[in-house]
Amino acid sequence: MIKSNNSSYKQYSVTTVVTAALGVSQPALYGIAIPYKRVMIASIIGGLAGGFYAGIVEFYSYAFVNPEIAALPAFISPDGLFENLINSISVMILAFGVSFLIVLFGKFEDMPDAEIAEIVGEEEN
């Protein structure tokens, strides 16, 4: 979370973004999106924007894969055209960008340090 004042939570957030991009989204969901309800709503709106664009451009997946960066080759058309791959990257950028901007410009209240310590696995002193 860019807006958080807690440095350990910022580090935790960076690792959850990386793991979510690689297909493991539970740390991001349970450590960021659910505790900050506005982040969850922003994620839903971003997904809606990306899904709407995917529907308009008739985006296809040519294989059954988990949604992650490593799955990009599954979006290359069997005839070798990269148009669908470009659309897949556009969908990802749009969904992430809309969510990011909503969180960036939205209202933010940091969680108490005790809750953050519980999420990141730190012991209270």
C-alpha positions as a Markdown table, in Angstrom:
| # | Residue | x | y | z |
|---|---|---|---|---|
| 1 | Met | 0.0 | 0.0 | 0.0 |
| 2 | Ile | 1.6 | 3.2 | -1.1 |
| 3 | Lys | -0.3 | 5.3 | 1.4 |
| 4 | Ser | 0.5 | 3.2 | 4.5 |
| 5 | Asn | 2.9 | 4.8 | 7.0 |
| 6 | Asn | 4.0 | 1.3 | 8.3 |
| 7 | Ser | 7.2 | 0.2 | 6.6 |
| 8 | Ser | 6.7 | -3.5 | 7.3 |
| 9 | Tyr | 3.3 | -3.3 | 5.7 |
| 10 | Lys | 4.7 | -1.6 | 2.7 |
| 11 | Gln | 7.2 | -4.5 | 2.3 |
| 12 | Tyr | 4.4 | -7.0 | 2.8 |
| 13 | Ser | 2.3 | -5.3 | 0.1 |
| 14 | Val | 5.2 | -5.4 | -2.5 |
| 15 | Thr | 5.6 | -9.1 | -1.9 |
| 16 | Thr | 1.8 | -9.7 | -2.3 |
| 17 | Val | 1.8 | -7.8 | -5.6 |
| 18 | Val | 4.6 | -10.0 | -6.9 |
| 19 | Thr | 3.0 | -13.2 | -5.8 |
| 20 | Ala | -0.4 | -12.2 | -7.2 |
| 21 | Ala | 1.2 | -11.4 | -10.5 |
| 22 | Leu | 2.6 | -14.9 | -10.5 |
| 23 | Gly | -0.7 | -16.5 | -9.7 |
| 24 | Val | -0.9 | -16.8 | -5.9 |
| 25 | Ser | -3.4 | -14.1 | -4.9 |
| 26 | Gln | -4.4 | -15.2 | -1.4 |
| 27 | Pro | -1.8 | -13.1 | 0.4 |
| 28 | Ala | -3.1 | -10.0 | -1.4 |
| 29 | Leu | -6.7 | -10.9 | -0.9 |
| 30 | Tyr | -6.5 | -11.7 | 2.8 |
| 31 | Gly | -3.7 | -9.3 | 3.7 |
| 32 | Ile | -4.7 | -6.2 | 1.8 |
| 33 | Ala | -8.1 | -6.4 | 0.0 |
| 34 | Ile | -10.3 | -7.7 | 2.7 |
| 35 | Pro | -8.8 | -5.6 | 5.6 |
| 36 | Tyr | -9.1 | -2.5 | 3.4 |
| 37 | Lys | -12.6 | -2.7 | 2.0 |
| 38 | Arg | -12.0 | 0.2 | -0.4 |
| 39 | Val | -9.1 | -1.8 | -2.0 |
| 40 | Met | -11.4 | -4.7 | -2.5 |
| 41 | Ile | -14.0 | -2.5 | -4.2 |
| 42 | Ala | -11.3 | -0.9 | -6.3 |
| 43 | Ser | -10.1 | -4.3 | -7.4 |
| 44 | Ile | -13.7 | -5.3 | -8.4 |
| 45 | Ile | -14.1 | -2.1 | -10.4 |
| 46 | Gly | -10.7 | -2.6 | -12.1 |
| 47 | Gly | -11.7 | -6.2 | -13.0 |
| 48 | Leu | -15.0 | -4.9 | -14.3 |
| 49 | Ala | -13.2 | -2.4 | -16.5 |
| 50 | Gly | -10.7 | -5.0 | -17.8 |
| 51 | Gly | -13.5 | -7.5 | -18.4 |
| 52 | Phe | -15.6 | -5.0 | -20.2 |
| 53 | Tyr | -12.7 | -4.2 | -22.5 |
| 54 | Ala | -12.0 | -7.9 | -23.0 |
| 55 | Gly | -15.6 | -8.4 | -24.1 |
| 56 | Ile | -15.5 | -5.5 | -26.5 |
| 57 | Val | -12.3 | -6.6 | -28.3 |
| 58 | Glu | -13.4 | -10.3 | -28.2 |
| 59 | Phe | -10.4 | -11.5 | -26.2 |
| 60 | Tyr | -9.8 | -15.2 | -26.2 |
| 61 | Ser | -7.8 | -17.7 | -24.2 |
| 62 | Tyr | -6.5 | -20.6 | -26.3 |
| 63 | Ala | -5.7 | -22.8 | -23.2 |
| 64 | Phe | -7.0 | -23.3 | -19.7 |
| 65 | Val | -4.5 | -21.5 | -17.5 |
| 66 | Asn | -4.5 | -19.7 | -14.2 |
| 67 | Pro | -4.6 | -15.9 | -14.6 |
| 68 | Glu | -1.0 | -14.8 | -14.2 |
| 69 | Ile | 1.9 | -13.2 | -16.1 |
| 70 | Ala | 3.4 | -16.6 | -16.9 |
| 71 | Ala | 0.2 | -17.6 | -18.7 |
| 72 | Leu | 0.7 | -15.0 | -21.5 |
| 73 | Pro | 1.7 | -17.5 | -24.1 |
| 74 | Ala | -1.8 | -19.0 | -23.8 |
| 75 | Phe | -3.2 | -15.9 | -25.4 |
| 76 | Ile | -1.2 | -16.2 | -28.6 |
| 77 | Ser | -3.5 | -17.2 | -31.5 |
| 78 | Pro | -2.9 | -20.7 | -33.0 |
| 79 | Asp | -2.3 | -19.0 | -36.4 |
| 80 | Gly | 0.6 | -17.0 | -34.9 |
| 81 | Leu | -1.1 | -13.6 | -34.7 |
| 82 | Phe | -0.2 | -11.5 | -31.7 |
| 83 | Glu | -3.3 | -9.3 | -31.7 |
| 84 | Asn | -4.9 | -11.4 | -28.9 |
| 85 | Leu | -1.7 | -11.3 | -26.9 |
| 86 | Ile | -1.6 | -7.5 | -27.2 |
| 87 | Asn | -5.3 | -7.4 | -26.1 |
| 88 | Ser | -4.4 | -9.6 | -23.0 |
| 89 | Ile | -1.7 | -7.2 | -22.0 |
| 90 | Ser | -4.0 | -4.3 | -22.5 |
| 91 | Val | -6.7 | -5.9 | -20.3 |
| 92 | Met | -4.1 | -6.5 | -17.5 |
| 93 | Ile | -2.8 | -2.9 | -17.7 |
| 94 | Leu | -6.3 | -1.5 | -17.8 |
| 95 | Ala | -7.6 | -3.6 | -14.8 |
| 96 | Phe | -4.5 | -2.9 | -12.7 |
| 97 | Gly | -4.4 | 0.8 | -13.7 |
| 98 | Val | -8.1 | 1.5 | -12.9 |
| 99 | Ser | -7.7 | -0.3 | -9.5 |
| 100 | Phe | -4.5 | 1.5 | -8.7 |
| 101 | Leu | -5.9 | 5.0 | -9.6 |
| 102 | Ile | -9.0 | 4.4 | -7.5 |
| 103 | Val | -6.9 | 3.4 | -4.5 |
| 104 | Leu | -4.3 | 6.2 | -5.1 |
| 105 | Phe | -6.9 | 9.0 | -5.2 |
| 106 | Gly | -9.4 | 7.5 | -2.8 |
| 107 | Lys | -9.8 | 8.1 | 0.9 |
| 108 | Phe | -7.4 | 6.2 | 3.1 |
| 109 | Glu | -7.2 | 5.4 | 6.8 |
| 110 | Asp | -4.3 | 3.3 | 8.0 |
| 111 | Met | -5.0 | 0.2 | 10.2 |
| 112 | Pro | -3.9 | 0.1 | 13.8 |
| 113 | Asp | -0.4 | -1.2 | 14.3 |
| 114 | Ala | -1.6 | -4.2 | 16.1 |
| 115 | Glu | -3.7 | -5.4 | 13.1 |
| 116 | Ile | -0.8 | -4.7 | 10.7 |
| 117 | Ala | 1.5 | -6.7 | 13.0 |
| 118 | Glu | -0.9 | -9.6 | 12.9 |
| 119 | Ile | -1.2 | -9.6 | 9.1 |
| 120 | Val | 2.6 | -9.3 | 8.4 |
| 121 | Gly | 3.4 | -11.9 | 11.1 |
| 122 | Glu | 5.3 | -9.6 | 13.5 |
| 123 | Glu | 5.2 | -10.0 | 17.3 |
| 124 | Glu | 4.1 | -7.0 | 19.3 |
| 125 | Asn | 6.7 | -5.8 | 21.9 |
